[in-house]
Amino acid sequence: MPSSAKDPEKQGTNSGHLSRVNSEYVRLVTSNEPAAAAVGTHILPPQPPTGSKTFIWWIKAFIFCIFTVILLLIFLKWGVPFLFEKVLFPIMQWEATAFGRPVLAVVLVTSLALFPVFLIPSGPSMWLAGMIFGYGLGFLIIMVGTTIGMVLPYLIGLLFRERIHHWLKKWPQTAAVVRVAGEGSWFHQFRVVALFRVSPFPYTIFNYAIVVTRMRFWPYLFGSIAGMIPEAFIYIYSGKLIRTFADVKYGNHHLTAVEIIYNIVSLIIAIVTTVAFTVYAKRALKLGNEETEGEEESASSQGGYEMEKLPVERPKQVGVLLFSS
């Protein structure tokens, strides 16, 4: 009987030992499987893109280029004459007879200052400044008007900061892009704002959205002015070019061979410069967004972006000091 009593105990001990061994074996096998999979994936080289995909991509690019050229030719054939006859030439006649140059300068500055407040693009006013006043006075009108048009939305946005913040929460990608501008030192903020002015990002929205970040007023102001300088020259040049074409078509002016070559070369330079600025700005902003992507994810996992924690009183004090000065 004692031996029979000890047998179940031995069997229980052996079964416990076997289950412990089996569990260790299962644990070891399970832990080794991911490592083996990782080794296997490390050994296998990545599959290169197939030639068919590259060929299809080139076909799509070729079709897109042809479609763009066709649209451009249609616009040059019918769109440009319509704009000259129905829009540009009547405006030029109206401004030559209705206002004097000082009054027209005030009208353009006022439009450049107020249009961004109501989210209206200021491009037509800058074209008119270039057509009528040229590089000297036209540049001064554009810079004064656009500077006021960038300060007013900033100060108005401070009054509706919470509402703008709630609106940005509905567009997390836009909020992440705008948030990049408010990070870093004074020079970093200045540089990012200047890049935003050059990039295709809608500057009328940027003027209001920037108030919910850590952006300080002075880097915002100087960065906006620096970013508007190349855009102002491009608008002035395009306005003068439009006026030259209008004079040739509806006036008595005839272009010489030198003037034709000059206009063609300058137009190519303007297009290349605009594309280069745009590409550089987009790449720089994308790089800055990728650098802060990890911080944004950690902040969102804690309940939202870091700009939710920003104090509201500090930017308002900046606006009060600006008005008092």
C-alpha positions as CSV (number, residue, x, y, z in Angstrom):
1,M,0.0,0.0,0.0
2,P,2.7,2.6,0.7
3,S,4.3,1.8,-2.6
4,S,1.0,2.1,-4.3
5,A,0.5,5.5,-2.6
6,K,3.9,6.7,-3.7
7,D,3.2,5.7,-7.3
8,P,0.6,8.4,-7.9
9,E,2.9,10.9,-6.3
10,K,5.7,10.0,-8.6
11,Q,3.3,10.0,-11.6
12,G,2.1,13.5,-10.5
13,T,5.7,14.7,-10.1
14,N,6.7,13.3,-13.5
15,S,3.6,14.8,-15.2
16,G,4.4,18.2,-13.6
17,H,8.0,17.9,-14.7
18,L,6.9,16.9,-18.3
19,S,4.4,19.8,-18.4
20,R,7.1,22.2,-17.2
21,V,9.5,20.9,-19.8
22,N,6.8,21.1,-22.5
23,S,5.9,24.6,-21.5
24,E,9.6,25.6,-21.7
25,Y,9.9,23.9,-25.1
26,V,6.8,25.8,-26.3
27,R,8.2,29.1,-24.9
28,L,11.6,28.5,-26.6
29,V,10.0,27.6,-29.9
30,T,7.7,30.5,-29.8
31,S,10.4,33.0,-29.0
32,N,12.6,31.5,-31.7
33,E,10.0,31.7,-34.5
34,P,10.0,35.5,-34.9
35,A,13.8,35.5,-34.8
36,A,13.9,32.9,-37.6
37,A,11.3,34.9,-39.5
38,A,13.4,38.0,-39.0
39,V,16.5,36.3,-40.2
40,G,14.7,35.0,-43.2
41,T,13.4,38.4,-44.1
42,H,16.8,39.8,-43.6
43,I,18.4,37.3,-46.0
44,L,15.9,37.8,-48.7
45,P,16.6,40.9,-50.8
46,P,13.7,43.3,-51.5
47,Q,12.0,42.8,-54.8
48,P,12.9,45.5,-57.3
49,P,10.1,47.3,-59.1
50,T,9.0,45.5,-62.2
51,G,9.5,47.0,-65.7
52,S,5.8,46.9,-66.4
53,K,5.0,49.3,-63.5
54,T,7.7,51.7,-64.7
55,F,6.4,51.5,-68.3
56,I,2.8,52.2,-67.1
57,W,4.1,55.2,-65.0
58,W,5.8,56.7,-68.1
59,I,2.7,56.2,-70.2
60,K,0.6,58.0,-67.6
61,A,3.2,60.9,-67.4
62,F,3.2,61.2,-71.2
63,I,-0.6,61.3,-71.4
64,F,-0.7,63.9,-68.6
65,C,1.9,66.1,-70.5
66,I,-0.1,65.8,-73.7
67,F,-3.3,66.7,-71.9
68,T,-1.7,69.7,-70.2
69,V,-0.2,71.0,-73.5
70,I,-3.7,70.7,-75.2
71,L,-5.3,72.6,-72.4
72,L,-2.6,75.3,-72.6
73,L,-3.0,75.7,-76.3
74,I,-6.8,76.0,-75.9
75,F,-6.3,78.6,-73.2
76,L,-3.9,80.6,-75.4
77,K,-6.2,80.3,-78.4
78,W,-9.5,81.3,-76.8
79,G,-8.9,82.0,-73.1
80,V,-6.3,84.7,-73.4
81,P,-8.1,86.8,-76.0
82,F,-11.3,86.6,-74.0
83,L,-9.4,87.8,-70.8
84,F,-7.8,90.7,-72.7
85,E,-11.0,91.9,-74.4
86,K,-13.5,91.4,-71.6
87,V,-11.4,91.8,-68.4
88,L,-8.0,93.3,-68.6
89,F,-8.4,96.0,-71.3
90,P,-11.6,97.4,-69.7
91,I,-9.9,97.5,-66.4
92,M,-6.9,99.4,-67.8
93,Q,-9.2,101.9,-69.5
94,W,-11.2,102.3,-66.3
95,E,-8.2,102.9,-64.1
96,A,-6.8,105.4,-66.6
97,T,-10.0,107.5,-66.6
98,A,-11.7,107.0,-63.3
99,F,-8.9,107.5,-60.8
100,G,-5.6,109.4,-60.6
101,R,-2.5,107.5,-59.7
102,P,-2.4,108.5,-56.0
103,V,-6.0,107.5,-55.5
104,L,-5.4,104.2,-57.4
105,A,-2.4,103.5,-55.2
106,V,-4.5,103.9,-52.0
107,V,-7.2,101.7,-53.5
108,L,-4.7,98.9,-54.3
109,V,-3.1,99.1,-50.8
110,T,-6.6,98.9,-49.2
111,S,-7.5,95.9,-51.3
112,L,-4.3,94.1,-50.5
113,A,-4.8,94.8,-46.8
114,L,-8.5,93.8,-46.6
115,F,-8.8,90.9,-49.1
116,P,-6.8,88.4,-46.9
117,V,-9.1,89.2,-43.9
118,F,-12.1,87.9,-45.9
119,L,-10.0,85.0,-47.4
120,I,-10.0,86.6,-50.9
121,P,-6.9,86.1,-53.0
122,S,-4.8,89.3,-53.6
123,G,-3.3,88.2,-56.9
124,P,-5.4,90.5,-59.2
125,S,-4.5,93.6,-57.1
126,M,-0.8,92.7,-57.3
127,W,-1.1,92.3,-61.1
128,L,-2.7,95.7,-61.3
129,A,0.1,97.2,-59.2
130,G,2.6,95.7,-61.6
131,M,0.7,96.8,-64.8
132,I,0.2,100.4,-63.6
133,F,3.1,101.3,-61.4
134,G,5.9,99.0,-62.4
135,Y,8.8,97.7,-60.3
136,G,9.5,100.7,-58.1
137,L,6.2,102.1,-56.8
138,G,4.4,98.8,-57.6
139,F,6.7,96.9,-55.3
140,L,6.2,99.4,-52.5
141,I,2.4,99.2,-52.9
142,I,2.4,95.4,-52.8
143,M,4.7,95.2,-49.8
144,V,2.8,97.8,-47.7
145,G,-0.6,96.3,-48.6
146,T,0.4,92.7,-48.1
147,T,2.2,93.4,-44.8
148,I,-1.0,95.0,-43.4
149,G,-3.0,92.1,-44.9
150,M,-0.8,89.6,-43.0
151,V,-0.9,91.5,-39.6
152,L,-4.7,92.1,-39.5
153,P,-5.7,88.4,-39.8
154,Y,-3.1,87.5,-37.1
155,L,-4.6,90.0,-34.7
156,I,-8.1,89.1,-35.5
157,G,-7.3,85.4,-35.2
158,L,-6.1,86.0,-31.6
159,L,-9.7,86.9,-30.7
160,F,-11.1,83.6,-32.1
161,R,-8.2,81.4,-31.1
162,E,-10.3,78.7,-29.5
163,R,-12.6,78.5,-32.5
164,I,-9.8,78.2,-34.9
165,H,-8.2,75.5,-32.7
166,H,-11.5,73.5,-32.8
167,W,-11.6,73.9,-36.5
168,L,-8.1,72.7,-37.0
169,K,-8.9,69.6,-34.9
170,K,-11.2,68.5,-37.8
171,W,-8.2,68.7,-40.2
172,P,-5.3,67.0,-38.4
173,Q,-2.9,67.0,-41.4
174,T,-3.3,70.8,-41.8
175,A,-2.8,71.2,-38.1
176,A,0.3,69.1,-38.2
177,V,1.8,71.2,-41.1
178,V,0.9,74.5,-39.4
179,R,2.3,73.3,-36.1
180,V,5.8,73.0,-37.6
181,A,6.0,76.8,-38.0
182,G,5.6,77.3,-34.2
183,E,8.4,75.1,-33.1
184,G,12.0,75.9,-32.5
185,S,14.0,79.1,-32.2
186,W,13.3,82.6,-33.5
187,F,15.3,81.9,-36.7
188,H,13.5,78.6,-37.2
189,Q,10.1,80.3,-37.0
190,F,11.3,83.0,-39.4
191,R,12.5,80.5,-41.9
192,V,9.4,78.3,-41.8
193,V,7.0,81.3,-42.2
194,A,9.1,82.5,-45.2
195,L,8.8,79.0,-46.7
196,F,5.1,78.9,-46.1
197,R,4.7,82.2,-48.1
198,V,6.6,80.7,-51.0
199,S,4.9,77.3,-50.9
200,P,1.5,76.6,-52.4
201,F,-0.1,76.5,-48.9
202,P,-3.0,79.0,-48.9
203,Y,-1.6,82.0,-47.1
204,T,-5.0,83.4,-46.3
205,I,-5.7,80.3,-44.1
206,F,-2.2,80.3,-42.7
207,N,-2.6,83.9,-41.4
208,Y,-5.4,82.7,-39.1
209,A,-4.2,79.2,-38.3
210,I,-0.8,80.2,-37.1
211,V,-2.3,81.8,-33.9
212,V,-2.9,78.4,-32.3
213,T,0.8,77.5,-32.3
214,R,3.8,78.8,-30.3
215,M,4.6,81.3,-33.1
216,R,5.8,84.7,-31.9
217,F,4.7,87.9,-33.6
218,W,8.0,89.3,-34.9
219,P,9.4,86.1,-36.6
220,Y,5.9,85.8,-38.2
221,L,6.0,89.4,-39.4
222,F,9.6,89.4,-40.8
223,G,9.3,85.9,-42.2
224,S,6.1,86.9,-44.0
225,I,7.8,90.0,-45.5
226,A,10.8,88.0,-46.6
227,G,8.6,85.3,-48.2
228,M,6.5,87.9,-50.0
229,I,9.5,89.6,-51.8
230,P,10.0,87.0,-54.6
231,E,6.2,86.6,-55.0
232,A,5.9,90.4,-55.4
233,F,8.5,90.6,-58.1
234,I,6.9,87.7,-60.0
235,Y,3.4,89.4,-59.9
236,I,4.9,92.7,-61.0
237,Y,6.7,91.1,-63.9
238,S,3.7,89.1,-65.0
239,G,1.6,92.3,-64.7
240,K,4.0,94.2,-66.9
241,L,4.1,91.4,-69.4
242,I,0.3,91.3,-69.6
243,R,0.3,95.1,-70.2
244,T,2.8,94.7,-72.9
245,F,0.7,92.1,-74.7
246,A,-2.4,94.3,-74.3
247,D,-0.5,97.3,-75.8
248,V,0.6,95.2,-78.7
249,K,-2.9,93.8,-79.4
250,Y,-5.0,96.9,-78.8
251,G,-2.5,99.7,-79.0
252,N,0.0,101.1,-81.5
253,H,3.0,99.5,-79.9
254,H,5.1,97.0,-81.9
255,L,7.7,94.7,-80.3
256,T,11.1,94.6,-81.8
257,A,13.1,91.4,-82.1
258,V,15.2,92.3,-79.1
259,E,12.0,92.9,-77.0
260,I,10.5,89.6,-78.1
261,I,13.7,87.7,-77.1
262,Y,13.9,89.6,-73.8
263,N,10.2,88.8,-73.0
264,I,10.6,85.1,-73.9
265,V,13.8,84.7,-71.9
266,S,12.5,86.6,-68.9
267,L,9.3,84.6,-68.9
268,I,11.2,81.3,-68.9
269,I,13.4,82.6,-66.0
270,A,10.3,83.6,-64.1
271,I,8.6,80.2,-64.5
272,V,11.8,78.3,-63.6
273,T,12.3,80.5,-60.5
274,T,8.7,80.0,-59.4
275,V,8.9,76.3,-59.8
276,A,12.3,76.1,-58.0
277,F,11.0,78.2,-55.0
278,T,7.9,76.1,-54.8
279,V,9.7,72.7,-54.9
280,Y,12.3,73.8,-52.4
281,A,9.6,75.1,-50.0
282,K,7.6,72.0,-50.2
283,R,10.6,69.7,-49.6
284,A,11.8,71.9,-46.7
285,L,8.3,71.9,-45.1
286,K,8.0,68.1,-45.6
287,L,11.3,67.5,-44.0
288,G,10.4,69.6,-41.0
289,N,7.0,67.9,-40.7
290,E,8.7,64.5,-40.7
291,E,11.1,65.6,-38.0
292,T,8.2,66.6,-35.7
293,E,6.0,63.6,-36.7
294,G,7.1,61.5,-33.7
295,E,6.4,64.4,-31.3
296,E,3.0,64.9,-32.8
297,E,2.1,61.2,-32.4
298,S,3.1,61.2,-28.8
299,A,1.2,64.4,-28.1
300,S,-1.9,63.0,-29.9
301,S,-1.7,59.8,-27.8
302,Q,-1.9,62.0,-24.7
303,G,-5.1,63.6,-25.8
304,G,-4.2,66.1,-28.6
305,Y,-1.6,68.3,-30.0
306,E,0.8,70.3,-27.9
307,M,-0.8,73.5,-29.0
308,E,-3.8,72.6,-26.8
309,K,-1.6,73.4,-23.8
310,L,-0.5,76.8,-25.0
311,P,-1.5,79.9,-23.0
312,V,-3.9,82.3,-24.7
313,E,-2.8,85.4,-22.9
314,R,0.8,85.6,-24.2
315,P,-0.1,86.3,-27.9
316,K,-2.9,88.8,-26.9
317,Q,-0.3,90.8,-25.0
318,V,1.8,91.0,-28.2
319,G,-1.2,92.4,-30.0
320,V,-1.8,95.0,-27.2
321,L,1.8,96.1,-27.3
322,L,1.7,96.4,-31.1
323,F,-1.4,98.7,-30.9
324,S,0.1,100.7,-28.0
325,S,3.3,101.3,-29.9
